[in-house]
């Protein structure tokens, strides 16, 4: 089998499990994928078995999946080498970072970079998922992580710190037995999130997965919450609960793929982001002056 499109089909179906999902991944119609799979199996033998749970690779299919993954890795590496060999500053750099960091920490700095280097097209993607740099989903990534993938290169900055907060007016005007918590989703709650809070007896009224929506609910005085210091401390209407120091979470990293580390425009973006984040160290660590509530 020499057609790379056949191997792409095998990979897509192996990863997706259904013809419809594979078609979406490949940007093809369901009918086209079904027809190509039939031709493939007629000419090469049984590569997949159709079962109630989806398409499952046969032993031949498993062997071809290994080959396809190797071919995909070589193709991705070739694309990275091509980008890395481009020493011209002009070009595209894709930066992936969490939406909260983009909005509350780096928005002005990113616009400043775009104005300073108009020949570089900076494409900013906001996501909390650790995008796959091996697959060129981005060129530079800013993420919180206890330990990022070992092969990536870049800089560890400092931990993201969180504390407990309340809207001052909400805290002062709401009877204690009517206070409530705005919590992260259950899967995002750190052990002891509620038990170690200044108000462990207060119920959780609502869980909000999105950190920005949760922060806005806190600012509006809809409940108590734990939030990132860099988001909450600058808000004049918020006060910190308790006298415990902010709690360190995952370290913040600025990373790229090792194949791209010496590409000038990627190096410029990494240095600019790292420099901007370094200047905001005290804000992220919760070291700036902040009003405290009297409990």
C-alpha positions in Angstrom: 0.0 0.0 0.0 1.7 3.2 -1.2 -1.0 5.8 -1.1 -0.6 8.2 1.9 -4.3 9.0 1.7 -5.1 5.3 2.5 -2.9 5.5 5.6 -4.6 8.8 6.7 -7.9 7.0 6.4 -6.7 4.2 8.5 -5.4 6.6 11.2 -8.6 8.6 11.2 -10.8 5.6 11.5 -8.6 4.0 14.2 -8.8 7.2 16.3 -12.4 8.1 15.7 -14.0 4.7 15.6 -16.8 5.6 13.3 -17.1 6.6 9.7 -18.9 9.9 10.5 -16.2 11.0 13.0 -13.4 9.9 10.6 -15.1 11.9 7.8 -15.1 15.0 10.0 -11.5 14.6 10.9 -10.5 14.2 7.2 -12.8 16.9 5.9 -14.6 14.5 3.7 -18.2 13.3 3.4 -19.5 10.1 5.1 -20.2 8.6 1.7 -16.6 9.3 0.4 -15.0 7.7 3.5 -17.3 4.7 3.3 -16.5 4.2 -0.4 -12.7 4.6 0.2 -12.8 2.1 3.1 -14.6 -0.5 0.9 -12.0 -0.1 -1.9 -9.2 -0.4 0.7 -10.6 -3.6 2.2 -11.3 -5.1 -1.2 -7.8 -4.5 -2.4 -5.8 -5.0 0.8 -7.8 -7.4 2.9 -9.7 -6.9 6.2 -8.2 -3.8 7.9 -11.2 -3.1 10.2 -14.1 -5.1 11.6 -17.4 -3.4 12.1 -18.8 -4.0 15.6 -21.6 -2.4 17.6 -19.1 -0.2 19.4 -17.5 1.0 16.1 -14.7 -0.1 13.7 -12.0 -2.2 15.4 -8.7 -2.9 13.6 -7.8 -6.4 12.7 -4.2 -7.7 13.2 -3.4 -6.5 9.7 -5.1 -3.2 10.6 -3.0 -2.8 13.8 0.2 -3.4 11.8 -0.9 -0.8 9.3 -1.8 1.7 12.0 1.8 1.4 13.3 3.1 2.1 9.8 0.7 5.0 9.4 1.7 6.6 12.7 5.4 6.4 11.7 4.6 8.0 8.4 2.6 10.7 10.1 5.5 11.4 12.5 7.9 11.8 9.6 5.5 14.1 7.7 5.0 16.3 10.8 8.8 16.3 11.4 9.4 17.4 7.8 6.9 20.3 8.2 8.6 21.4 11.4 12.1 21.2 9.8 10.8 23.3 6.9 9.5 26.0 9.3 12.6 25.8 11.4 14.9 26.4 8.4 13.1 29.6 7.6 15.4 32.3 9.1 13.2 35.1 7.8 11.4 37.1 10.6 8.4 37.4 8.4 5.8 34.7 8.7 3.1 33.1 10.9 3.6 32.2 14.6 0.7 30.4 16.4 0.6 31.0 20.1 -1.7 28.9 22.3 -2.5 30.1 25.9 -5.3 29.9 28.4 -8.1 32.4 27.8 -7.7 33.9 31.3 -4.0 34.6 30.8 -4.7 36.1 27.4 -7.4 38.3 28.7 -6.1 39.3 32.2 -2.4 39.3 31.8 -1.1 39.4 28.2 -3.7 41.1 26.0 -1.9 44.5 25.8 1.5 42.8 25.5 0.4 40.7 22.6 -1.0 43.8 20.8 2.3 45.6 21.5 4.2 42.7 19.9 2.0 42.8 16.8 2.7 46.5 16.5 6.4 46.1 17.0 6.8 43.3 14.5 4.2 43.8 11.8 6.0 41.4 9.6 5.1 38.5 12.0 1.5 37.3 11.8 0.8 36.4 15.4 -2.2 34.0 15.6 -3.4 33.6 19.2 -5.4 30.5 20.1 -7.1 30.3 23.6 -7.4 26.9 25.1 -6.8 25.1 28.4 -6.0 21.9 26.6 -2.2 21.2 26.3 -2.1 21.4 22.6 0.1 18.9 20.7 3.3 20.7 19.5 4.5 17.4 17.9 1.4 17.7 15.6 2.1 21.4 15.0 -1.2 22.5 16.6 0.8 25.6 17.8 4.3 26.9 17.6 4.5 28.3 21.1 2.4 27.3 24.1 1.8 29.0 27.5 0.4 26.5 30.0 0.2 25.6 33.7 1.7 22.2 34.3 3.4 20.3 37.1 5.6 18.6 34.5 5.2 19.3 30.8 6.3 16.7 28.2 10.0 16.2 28.7 11.1 16.8 25.1 9.6 20.3 24.9 11.9 23.3 25.4 11.4 26.7 26.9 11.2 28.4 30.3 9.5 27.6 33.6 8.4 30.9 35.1 6.6 30.6 38.5 3.5 29.0 39.9 0.0 30.3 39.4 -1.4 31.2 42.9 -5.0 31.1 44.1 -6.8 32.4 47.2 -10.4 32.7 48.5 -12.3 35.9 47.6 -15.7 37.6 48.1 -17.4 40.7 46.8 -17.1 43.1 49.8 -20.7 44.3 49.6 -22.0 40.7 49.3 -20.0 39.6 52.3 -21.1 42.5 54.5 -24.9 42.5 53.6 -25.5 38.7 53.3 -26.4 36.8 56.5 -23.8 34.1 57.2 -26.3 31.3 56.9 -27.2 32.6 53.4 -23.7 32.8 52.0 -22.9 30.3 49.3 -19.9 29.1 47.2 -19.4 29.3 43.5 -17.2 26.3 42.8 -15.2 24.8 39.9 -16.6 21.7 38.3 -16.2 18.6 40.5 -13.3 17.2 38.4 -11.4 20.5 38.7 -11.6 20.9 42.5 -8.4 20.4 44.3 -8.5 18.1 47.4 -9.5 20.2 50.4 -11.0 23.0 48.2 -13.9 23.5 50.5 -12.6 21.9 53.8 -9.6 24.3 53.9 -11.6 27.4 53.1 -12.5 30.1 55.6 -16.2 28.9 55.4 -16.2 25.1 55.1 -19.8 24.9 56.4 -21.2 27.0 53.6 -22.9 25.1 50.8 -21.9 25.1 47.1 -24.7 26.8 45.2 -23.4 26.3 41.7 -20.4 24.8 39.9 -19.0 26.6 36.9 -16.3 25.0 34.7 -15.2 28.2 32.9 -12.8 30.2 35.1 -13.7 33.5 33.5 -17.4 33.0 34.0 -16.8 31.9 37.6 -14.7 35.1 38.1 -17.4 37.3 36.7 -20.0 35.7 39.1 -17.6 36.4 42.0 -17.2 40.0 41.0 -21.0 40.5 40.7 -21.4 39.3 44.3 -23.2 36.0 43.5 -21.2 34.0 46.0 -17.8 33.3 47.4 -15.1 31.6 45.3 -11.5 30.7 45.0 -9.8 32.3 42.1 -6.5 33.2 40.5 -4.8 36.1 42.3 -3.9 37.8 39.0 -7.6 38.0 38.2 -9.1 38.8 41.6 -6.5 41.1 43.3 -6.9 44.0 40.8 -10.7 44.0 41.3 -11.5 46.9 43.7 -14.7 45.3 44.9 -13.2 42.0 46.0 -11.6 41.2 49.3 -9.5 38.2 50.2 -10.9 35.7 52.8 -8.8 34.6 55.7 -5.1 35.3 56.3 -3.6 32.2 54.7 -1.0 32.9 52.0 -2.0 32.2 48.4 -1.8 28.6 47.4 0.6 27.7 44.6 -0.8 25.6 41.8 0.9 24.5 38.6 3.9 26.2 37.3 3.5 28.4 34.3 5.7 27.4 31.3 6.5 29.0 27.9 7.4 26.1 25.6 8.0 25.2 22.0 9.1 22.1 20.0 12.9 21.5 20.0 12.9 21.6 16.2 11.6 25.2 16.3 13.7 26.6 19.2 16.1 28.5 17.0 13.6 29.9 14.5 14.0 33.7 14.9 10.3 34.7 14.8 9.4 31.9 17.3 12.3 32.9 19.5 11.0 36.5 19.4 7.5 35.5 20.5 8.8 33.3 23.3 11.1 36.0 24.6 8.4 38.7 24.5 5.9 36.5 26.3 8.4 35.4 28.9 9.5 39.0 29.5 5.9 40.2 29.9 5.0 37.4 32.3 8.1 38.0 34.4 7.0 41.6 34.9 3.7 40.3 36.3 5.3 37.9 38.7 4.1 39.7 41.9 0.5 39.9 40.6 0.4 36.2 39.7 1.9 35.1 43.1 -0.6 37.3 45.0 2.1 39.5 46.5 0.5 42.8 45.6 -1.4 44.8 48.3 -4.9 43.4 48.8 -7.8 44.2 51.1 -8.7 41.4 53.5 -12.2 40.7 54.9 -12.9 40.7 58.7 -14.4 37.3 59.3 
